[in-house]
Amino acid sequence: MDYSLECHCGALTFTDGTAVSPAASSVRVCRSLFCRVYATPMTSGPAGALALQATDPPLLDDSL
């Protein structure tokens, strides 16, 4: 099953391909500062595939 996601501003899109159903996935919350600030849940799938695409590369400035 493929899931399509995007970041808040839409500069990045993600496609996650996995054979694990959402009901069988365990969602966790990372305890890093970033994840605690942004309340970012996560899951993992060792046999999955993740594709990232920058839809607006100028928005991806990491010089902050």
C-alpha positions, 0 to 999 in steps of 0.5 A: 500500500502506498501513502502520500504525505507532505510537510506543513508548507508543501515543499516536500512530498513523501511516498511511503510504500509498505505491506504493513497495514495501519492497524498493524503499525505501532506509532511512536513518538521520538523524544528528540527536541525537534519531535517534542516541539513539533509533536511528530509521531513516527513508525517504521517498516524494514521492508518499506520504501520511502521516496522524497521529492522537493516540490519547491527547492528554494523553501528548503534553505537550511541556513537558519 
